[in-house]
Amino acid sequence: MLFSNKFRKNSMKKKLGVVFVVILASTAIWFISERVKNKSQLINGTPALEFSAKRMDGEVVKLSDLKGQYVLLDFWASWCRPCRKNNPKLVALYNQLQEVEFVDASGFEIISIAVKDDPDMWQKAIDADQLNWSGHILDSSGSAEVENGTIAEQYGVKEIPTTYLIDPEGMIIGVDLSVKKIEQLLATKTK
């Protein structure tokens, strides 16, 4: 009898262990598939999604108004350390590309889209990091004209920093590229 109860307890523990592993694996698979699904909607060669939003200076920026230029959408936040660490590289890239003549474009612009940020901290970070381009958007519900939600939600941004490089025709040509990769890619497009 003692052997029978011990066997049942061990058997039950094994079954619970298997159930736990199956649930854990299912959750992990679902999470990964959601990330892949959201990211895969906007891949190289797909059209960038239109949006219209007020910049920090009150002017409205519409993505389609920037056709004819290379555009880097940079999703970031003042509280994001990797974002802030990358900002000096973006400043250098922006300054470098203002002097470049492209074969197929009239220029290069950065649209920095702050995600879930405090307006005061956002402004201070822009000043502190000397982000000298005018395309600064605080992305919050109702701040932009998009199909639904925010620009970050429309683009499927789940983590920051996230970038999208858009060509002069409005097509995505790079997702989450490093500044070095952007430089290399755009170097092939210069006169």
MOCOR-V225206 format. One record per residue. PSI is psi in degrees with one decimal (NA if undefined). NEAR is the number of other C-alpha atoms within 8 Angstrom. D_CENTER is the distance of its C-alpha to the mean C-alpha in Angstrom with 2 decimals. Layout:
psi:PSI near:NEAR d_center:D_CENTER
psi:PSI near:NEAR d_center:D_CENTER
This chain:
psi:-43.0 near:4 d_center:62.00
psi:-42.9 near:5 d_center:60.07
psi:-39.5 near:6 d_center:58.58
psi:-44.9 near:7 d_center:57.48
psi:-41.8 near:8 d_center:55.56
psi:-41.6 near:8 d_center:53.87
psi:-43.4 near:8 d_center:52.90
psi:-42.4 near:8 d_center:51.45
psi:-45.1 near:8 d_center:49.41
psi:-41.2 near:8 d_center:48.00
psi:-42.2 near:8 d_center:47.34
psi:-41.1 near:8 d_center:45.56
psi:-42.5 near:8 d_center:43.41
psi:-43.0 near:8 d_center:42.44
psi:-44.6 near:8 d_center:41.59
psi:-38.4 near:8 d_center:39.46
psi:-43.8 near:8 d_center:37.73
psi:-44.3 near:8 d_center:37.00
psi:-44.0 near:8 d_center:35.73
psi:-46.0 near:8 d_center:33.43
psi:-42.0 near:8 d_center:32.04
psi:-44.5 near:8 d_center:31.57
psi:-45.3 near:8 d_center:29.71
psi:-45.5 near:8 d_center:27.48
psi:-41.3 near:8 d_center:26.81
psi:-42.7 near:8 d_center:26.18
psi:-44.5 near:8 d_center:23.64
psi:-44.1 near:8 d_center:21.80
psi:-43.2 near:8 d_center:21.97
psi:-46.6 near:8 d_center:20.73
psi:-46.9 near:8 d_center:17.70
psi:-42.3 near:8 d_center:16.81
psi:-35.8 near:8 d_center:17.57
psi:-44.0 near:8 d_center:15.37
psi:-45.4 near:9 d_center:12.27
psi:-42.9 near:8 d_center:13.53
psi:-48.0 near:8 d_center:14.43
psi:-42.5 near:11 d_center:11.18
psi:-36.0 near:10 d_center:9.35
psi:-13.8 near:7 d_center:12.61
psi:-31.3 near:7 d_center:12.81
psi:90.8 near:11 d_center:10.66
psi:173.6 near:11 d_center:12.03
psi:135.1 near:9 d_center:13.93
psi:-4.0 near:7 d_center:16.69
psi:151.5 near:8 d_center:15.45
psi:140.2 near:8 d_center:15.52
psi:146.9 near:9 d_center:12.59
psi:132.8 near:6 d_center:12.96
psi:143.2 near:8 d_center:15.08
psi:160.8 near:11 d_center:14.67
psi:130.0 near:11 d_center:16.99
psi:156.8 near:11 d_center:16.64
psi:133.0 near:12 d_center:18.72
psi:174.4 near:13 d_center:17.86
psi:-34.4 near:10 d_center:19.17
psi:3.5 near:6 d_center:22.44
psi:-15.9 near:6 d_center:22.98
psi:149.7 near:7 d_center:22.61
psi:131.9 near:8 d_center:20.71
psi:133.3 near:10 d_center:18.10
psi:127.0 near:10 d_center:17.79
psi:-41.7 near:9 d_center:15.48
psi:-22.5 near:8 d_center:18.60
psi:-15.7 near:6 d_center:20.56
psi:7.0 near:9 d_center:18.68
psi:144.7 near:11 d_center:19.89
psi:-8.2 near:11 d_center:21.90
psi:159.2 near:12 d_center:19.45
psi:136.8 near:13 d_center:16.56
psi:131.6 near:13 d_center:13.44
psi:115.8 near:12 d_center:10.34
psi:120.4 near:12 d_center:7.54
psi:105.7 near:12 d_center:6.27
psi:123.1 near:14 d_center:4.55
psi:-176.1 near:13 d_center:7.37
psi:154.2 near:15 d_center:10.76
psi:-28.1 near:12 d_center:14.33
psi:-3.1 near:6 d_center:15.10
psi:108.3 near:10 d_center:12.49
psi:-46.7 near:7 d_center:14.73
psi:-34.7 near:7 d_center:12.53
psi:-49.1 near:12 d_center:10.59
psi:-36.0 near:12 d_center:14.13
psi:-30.8 near:7 d_center:15.50
psi:-20.4 near:8 d_center:13.25
psi:-43.1 near:10 d_center:14.18
psi:-34.6 near:9 d_center:17.65
psi:-39.0 near:8 d_center:16.46
psi:-39.9 near:9 d_center:14.35
psi:-46.7 near:11 d_center:17.54
psi:-42.6 near:8 d_center:19.69
psi:-47.6 near:10 d_center:17.72
psi:-49.0 near:12 d_center:17.86
psi:-42.2 near:8 d_center:21.54
psi:-43.6 near:8 d_center:22.40
psi:-9.0 near:9 d_center:21.06
psi:-21.9 near:8 d_center:22.89
psi:-1.5 near:6 d_center:26.07
psi:141.3 near:8 d_center:25.30
psi:125.2 near:9 d_center:26.79
psi:151.0 near:10 d_center:24.92
psi:-40.6 near:7 d_center:26.98
psi:14.4 near:7 d_center:25.05
psi:158.1 near:11 d_center:23.20
psi:-3.5 near:8 d_center:24.30
psi:-166.8 near:12 d_center:21.67
psi:132.6 near:12 d_center:18.17
psi:151.1 near:11 d_center:16.04
psi:132.1 near:11 d_center:12.95
psi:110.3 near:12 d_center:11.47
psi:121.1 near:11 d_center:10.06
psi:106.9 near:14 d_center:8.79
psi:128.2 near:14 d_center:10.02
psi:128.2 near:11 d_center:9.33
psi:55.2 near:7 d_center:12.68
psi:155.3 near:11 d_center:14.42
psi:129.2 near:6 d_center:18.12
psi:-41.9 near:7 d_center:19.16
psi:-44.1 near:6 d_center:21.64
psi:-36.8 near:9 d_center:19.55
psi:-50.3 near:13 d_center:16.76
psi:-44.6 near:8 d_center:19.58
psi:-39.4 near:8 d_center:21.14
psi:-40.1 near:9 d_center:18.08
psi:-45.2 near:9 d_center:17.73
psi:-47.6 near:8 d_center:21.46
psi:-39.4 near:6 d_center:21.68
psi:-0.8 near:9 d_center:19.05
psi:50.4 near:7 d_center:20.62
psi:94.9 near:8 d_center:17.59
psi:15.8 near:5 d_center:20.03
psi:160.7 near:8 d_center:18.22
psi:-13.0 near:8 d_center:18.77
psi:71.9 near:11 d_center:15.48
psi:122.4 near:11 d_center:14.48
psi:132.4 near:12 d_center:13.51
psi:107.3 near:13 d_center:13.85
psi:101.9 near:13 d_center:12.03
psi:162.9 near:9 d_center:14.66
psi:125.9 near:7 d_center:16.68
psi:-5.6 near:7 d_center:18.95
psi:-14.3 near:10 d_center:17.47
psi:155.1 near:13 d_center:16.24
psi:102.4 near:8 d_center:17.92
psi:171.5 near:11 d_center:15.89
psi:-47.1 near:5 d_center:17.45
psi:147.4 near:6 d_center:16.92
psi:-136.8 near:9 d_center:15.15
psi:172.1 near:13 d_center:12.32
psi:-42.9 near:10 d_center:9.84
psi:-41.6 near:12 d_center:7.02
psi:-40.7 near:9 d_center:9.72
psi:-38.4 near:12 d_center:10.57
psi:-0.2 near:9 d_center:7.43
psi:26.6 near:9 d_center:7.77
psi:121.0 near:12 d_center:4.86
psi:-17.6 near:6 d_center:7.35
psi:155.3 near:5 d_center:6.59
psi:152.1 near:10 d_center:5.68
psi:147.7 near:11 d_center:5.60
psi:137.2 near:11 d_center:2.56
psi:151.4 near:12 d_center:4.53
psi:124.0 near:13 d_center:6.72
psi:127.4 near:14 d_center:10.37
psi:135.6 near:15 d_center:12.77
psi:174.0 near:13 d_center:16.51
psi:-20.1 near:13 d_center:19.38
psi:-0.1 near:7 d_center:20.05
psi:18.9 near:10 d_center:16.69
psi:143.3 near:12 d_center:15.70
psi:127.1 near:16 d_center:12.52
psi:-0.9 near:11 d_center:13.86
psi:137.7 near:11 d_center:11.15
psi:128.7 near:11 d_center:7.95
psi:42.9 near:7 d_center:6.98
psi:145.6 near:11 d_center:10.28
psi:162.7 near:6 d_center:12.14
psi:-39.3 near:9 d_center:13.83
psi:-42.9 near:7 d_center:16.97
psi:-38.6 near:8 d_center:15.81
psi:-45.8 near:10 d_center:14.73
psi:-47.0 near:9 d_center:18.18
psi:-43.7 near:8 d_center:19.92
psi:-46.6 near:8 d_center:18.53
psi:-21.1 near:8 d_center:19.35
psi:-27.9 near:7 d_center:22.65
psi:-7.2 near:6 d_center:23.86
psi:9.1 near:9 d_center:23.45
psi:158.8 near:9 d_center:25.61
psi:NA near:5 d_center:29.29
